[in-house]
Amino acid sequence: MADSPKTVPTDADVNAFLDAVRPDRRRRDAERARALCERVTGEPPVLWGPSIVGFGSAHYRYASGREGDWPPVAFAPRTTALTFYLMDGVEAHAADLAVLGPHTVGAGCLYLKDLDAVDGEALERIVARSWRARGTNPRD
């Protein structure tokens, strides 16, 4: 039997989740990230698992056979950084990442310690490109 995904959409209250985020700066950044993602996607936020705020849902299937559903655009207000999950990975965003400002990356994650320190237009382009890439598997 295949493993079932651990991170799935829930009925949890996104507002209550964001209201509880600490420290205050991280909560402020999370509210701004929510507004950005709602504006770009036109989708309502949904809490995926206990701590990921996702927008929309897309099915993926990797060459390895692993498959599931995941929001094309999502973020999590972690203690050390606001984490954006980009379904199309970070490689597709090299030009914008070069001008974004202070950040670090993982395979499909963008980590921002302070939204005030980054170029908001570059971040919006990154989120919009990831949204447009939904339904594709660029990381296969």
N, C-alpha and C positions, 0 to 999 in steps of 0.2 A: 504494500500500500504506500502511496506517495505521501510525503510529509505535507501537512496542511500549513498554509502560511500563518505566521504568527502575528503579522501586522495587517489587520483588516479594518475596514471602516466600522465605526461604532455609532451609537446614538447619543454619545456623551455631548454635553453642552460645551461648545467651543468657547463661548463667552466666559463661562465659569473657569474653564481651563486657563484661558489667557489672563483673567483677573488674578489668578493665583501665582502667576509667573513672578519669580524673584531672581535677581534684584530688580529694582524699579527700571533701570536702564534697559534690561533685557525685555521686560514687559512692554516698555515703550517701543522698542525695536520690533517686537512681535506684532504689536498692533499696526505698525507701519507696514510690516511685511504682509499682514493679512489684507490691508487696504490695497497694496500693490497687486497681490495675487488675484483678489476679487476683480479689480479693474481690468487686468490683463485677460483673465480667463472668462469672466462673466459668470463664474460658477460660485455657489455658496461653499463656505469652508466646512469640512467634515473632519472629525478627529479620527485618525487611523491609529489603532492601538492606543496606548495611554498618553502619547506625547507628540504625535506628528499631525500637523494641520495640513490637509491635502485638498486639492481642487481638481474635480473631475476624476475619472478613472479610465485606465487603458489596460488592455491585456498585453502581456509580453510573453515571448517564448525565445529562450536562448538556444543556440546550437547544441548545447549540452542536454537539452530536453527539459530543463527547468522552465517552468512557466507560472504565471500568476497574474494578479491585478495589482496596480499601483497607481497612485495619482501622478499625472504627468508633471505637475508642479506641486511642491510641498515644502514646508519648513518646520523646524522644531526649535523652540527657544531653549537651548541647552545652557547649562551654567556658564561654560567658558566661551560659547559663541552661538550666534544665530546660525543654524545649519539649514541651507537650502538643498533640497534633493532635486536633482535635474535628471529626468528620465533619459535624456539624450547624452548624458555624461558631460564632462567638462571640456573635452577636446573641441567640441563644436563651438565653443565660446572663447577661443584663444584671443582673438582681437579685442573683445570687450574686457576680458580678464586683464589684459595688458594695461588698460586704462582705468580699471575699476578702483584701484586703491588697495589698502591693506586687506589681505585675505589669504587663506590657505585653501587647498583643495584635496579631495580624495577622488576615487574613481568616478563617482556620480554626485559628489557633495561639494558644496561651496560653503566655507566657514567664514563668517564675518563677526568680528568682535564689537564693532560699533557702526551702525548705519550712517551716522553723521560723518564718518571718515571716508565713505566711499562715494563714487560718482553714481547718483541715483538714476541717471539716464542710462548708463551702461548696465546697471543692475536690471532695469526694466527691460532692456533689449535681451538680456540673458533669459529672464523669466519668459518673455514673449516667444523667443526662439524655442525654448524647451516646450512650451505649450503647443506651438505649431508642429513640433516633431512627434506629438502623441500618435500612437498607432504604428510607429515604426520601431525597429529594433537596431539603432545605429551601433550599439555596443556588442552585437553578435560576434 
